[in-house]
Amino acid sequence: MIGETAVSRRELLKRLGMAGVVTLALPEFDRVLAFQREVLKAGATTAGVLSATDAATLAVICARIIPTDESGPGAAEARASQYIDRALGGWLASSREAYTAGLAAVDDAARARSGKRFVELAPAEQDAALAALDETPFFALVRTHTIQGTFCDPAYGGNANFVGWDLIGYPGVRLNVTAADQRMGAPAKPIRRSAYDYAMFANTMGASHAH
């Protein structure tokens, strides 16, 4: 985690109260659903809207917010930045200008400080650069969306290979809870399926989705 009050990734998740996947406010969730309908119609390869330079900068920022470490994969493996980039063409369209301006400012600050682009800095230097932005609205925006992209249902374009769910111990949607599950004597066996792989949920999207 970036900033003077740095905490471990485990502590970050604990503070967020993340016993399961990150949830969204209802109005925001409605926008996600609408965007996901568009994604399902267009196909899983829907492209992002950021320039190659901005996309690279965003990818590194996401990777520093939830880094890969000894406890497992992070935002990079979850493809959180791709989730954000794609969503900027849909339900996050209102944030597109904020991202374009913010990512350019991050690169400009890095060049002014070291003569290098942000992506060319060493990890410790990247953390120092982001620490200066820790209290800004832009950093809060990216942090929120990085968390969403890491722990969302994979149907939204993040949480690739369910790495986010594995990180927080969320076993996935289950339609049947056995007596053994209820006793919670052992971790539940992961069910690596999107909610929208189930017909009852796929119908809410107007289409079925398969991985």
C-alpha positions in Angstrom: 0.0 0.0 0.0 1.3 3.5 -0.9 1.8 6.3 1.5 3.4 7.1 4.9 0.9 4.9 6.7 1.9 1.9 4.6 0.2 -1.4 5.5 0.5 -4.9 4.3 -1.8 -6.2 1.6 -3.4 -8.5 4.2 -4.1 -5.5 6.5 -5.4 -3.5 3.6 -8.0 -6.2 2.9 -8.8 -6.5 6.6 -9.5 -2.7 6.9 -11.7 -2.8 3.9 -13.8 -5.5 5.6 -13.5 -7.7 2.6 -14.9 -11.1 3.6 -16.0 -11.5 0.0 -15.8 -9.6 -3.2 -15.9 -5.8 -3.3 -19.4 -4.6 -3.5 -20.7 -1.5 -5.4 -23.4 1.0 -4.5 -26.7 0.3 -6.2 -26.6 3.1 -8.8 -23.0 2.2 -9.7 -23.9 -1.5 -9.9 -26.7 -0.7 -12.3 -24.2 1.0 -14.6 -21.9 -2.0 -14.3 -24.7 -4.3 -15.4 -25.6 -2.1 -18.3 -21.9 -2.0 -19.4 -21.6 -5.7 -19.0 -24.5 -6.3 -21.3 -22.6 -4.3 -23.9 -19.4 -6.3 -23.3 -21.2 -9.6 -23.7 -22.7 -8.5 -27.0 -19.3 -7.2 -28.3 -17.3 -10.2 -27.0 -14.7 -10.6 -24.3 -12.0 -8.9 -26.3 -13.6 -5.4 -26.1 -10.7 -2.9 -26.4 -9.8 -0.2 -23.9 -9.8 3.5 -24.7 -6.5 4.7 -23.2 -3.4 5.4 -25.3 -0.6 2.8 -25.1 1.4 5.2 -22.9 -1.4 5.9 -20.5 -2.4 2.2 -20.4 1.2 1.3 -19.4 1.3 3.9 -16.7 -2.0 2.7 -15.3 -0.9 -0.9 -15.3 2.1 0.0 -13.1 0.1 2.2 -10.7 -2.4 -0.7 -10.2 0.5 -3.1 -9.7 1.9 -0.9 -7.0 -1.4 -0.4 -5.2 -2.0 -4.2 -4.8 1.5 -5.6 -5.5 2.5 -9.2 -6.2 4.3 -10.5 -3.1 5.0 -13.6 -1.1 1.3 -14.1 -0.4 0.4 -14.4 -4.0 -0.6 -12.5 -7.2 -1.8 -8.9 -7.1 -3.6 -6.4 -9.4 -1.2 -7.1 -12.3 -2.2 -10.8 -12.5 -5.9 -9.9 -11.9 -5.6 -7.5 -14.9 -7.2 -4.7 -12.9 -5.8 -2.1 -15.3 -7.4 -3.8 -18.3 -10.7 -3.8 -16.3 -10.4 0.0 -15.8 -9.3 0.7 -19.3 -12.3 -1.2 -20.8 -14.7 0.3 -18.4 -13.6 3.8 -19.3 -15.4 3.1 -22.6 -18.6 2.2 -20.8 -19.8 2.6 -17.3 -16.7 4.6 -16.2 -16.9 6.9 -19.2 -17.5 9.9 -17.0 -14.0 9.3 -15.4 -12.2 9.2 -18.7 -11.0 12.8 -18.7 -9.9 12.4 -15.0 -7.8 9.4 -16.0 -6.3 11.0 -19.1 -5.3 14.1 -17.1 -4.2 12.2 -14.0 -2.0 9.7 -15.8 -0.3 12.5 -17.8 0.3 14.3 -14.6 1.9 11.3 -13.0 4.3 10.9 -16.0 5.0 14.7 -16.0 5.9 14.6 -12.3 8.2 11.6 -12.8 10.0 13.3 -15.6 10.4 16.5 -13.7 11.8 14.6 -10.7 14.0 12.1 -12.4 14.0 12.7 -16.2 12.3 9.3 -16.6 8.8 8.2 -17.4 6.9 6.7 -14.4 7.1 3.2 -15.8 10.9 3.5 -16.1 11.3 4.2 -12.4 12.4 1.6 -9.9 9.5 0.2 -7.7 10.7 2.2 -4.7 10.8 5.4 -6.8 7.3 4.6 -8.1 6.0 4.2 -4.6 7.5 7.5 -3.6 5.9 9.2 -6.6 2.5 7.8 -5.7 2.9 8.6 -2.0 2.9 12.3 -3.1 -0.6 11.7 -4.6 -1.9 9.6 -1.8 -4.5 12.2 -0.7 -5.6 13.3 -4.1 -8.9 12.6 -5.7 -7.2 10.9 -8.7 -5.3 8.4 -6.5 -8.5 7.7 -4.6 -10.3 7.0 -7.9 -7.6 4.7 -9.2 -7.3 2.9 -5.9 -11.1 2.3 -5.8 -11.2 1.0 -9.3 -8.0 -1.2 -8.8 -9.8 -2.9 -5.9 -12.9 -3.4 -8.0 -10.8 -4.8 -10.9 -8.9 -7.2 -8.7 -11.9 -8.6 -6.8 -14.9 -8.3 -9.1 -16.7 -11.1 -10.8 -14.4 -12.1 -13.7 -17.3 -11.3 -16.1 -16.5 -7.6 -15.7 -13.0 -8.0 -17.1 -10.9 -8.2 -14.0 -10.0 -10.8 -11.4 -8.4 -12.9 -14.1 -8.2 -16.6 -13.3 -9.9 -15.8 -10.0 -6.7 -14.6 -8.4 -8.5 -11.9 -6.4 -11.0 -14.3 -5.0 -8.2 -16.7 -4.1 -6.4 -13.9 -2.3 -9.3 -13.1 0.0 -10.4 -16.7 0.3 -13.7 -16.2 -1.4 -14.7 -19.6 -2.9 -17.1 -18.3 -5.5 -20.9 -18.4 -5.9 -22.4 -21.6 -4.7 -26.1 -22.5 -5.2 -26.0 -25.3 -2.7 -24.4 -25.1 0.8 -23.9 -28.5 2.4 -24.0 -29.3 6.1 -20.2 -29.6 6.0 -19.9 -26.1 4.5 -22.1 -24.7 7.2 -19.9 -26.2 9.9 -16.9 -24.3 8.4 -14.5 -26.8 9.7 -12.3 -26.4 6.6 -12.0 -23.8 3.9 -14.6 -24.2 1.2 -13.4 -25.7 -2.0 -13.2 -22.9 -4.7 -15.8 -22.9 -7.4 -14.1 -21.2 -10.3 -17.1 -19.9 -12.1 -18.5 -16.4 -12.8 -21.9 -15.8 -11.4 -23.0 -15.3 -15.0 -22.1 -18.8 -15.8 -25.3 -19.8 -14.0 -28.4 -19.5 -16.0 -30.3 -17.8 -13.2 -27.8 -14.9 -13.1 -27.0 -14.9 -16.8 -30.7 -14.0 -17.5 -30.2 -10.8 -15.6 -27.6 -9.8 -18.1 -29.7 -10.6 -21.1 -27.3 -13.3 -22.2 -25.3 -16.2 -20.9 -21.6 -16.0 -20.5 -19.0 -18.8 -20.6 -15.3 -18.9 -19.9 
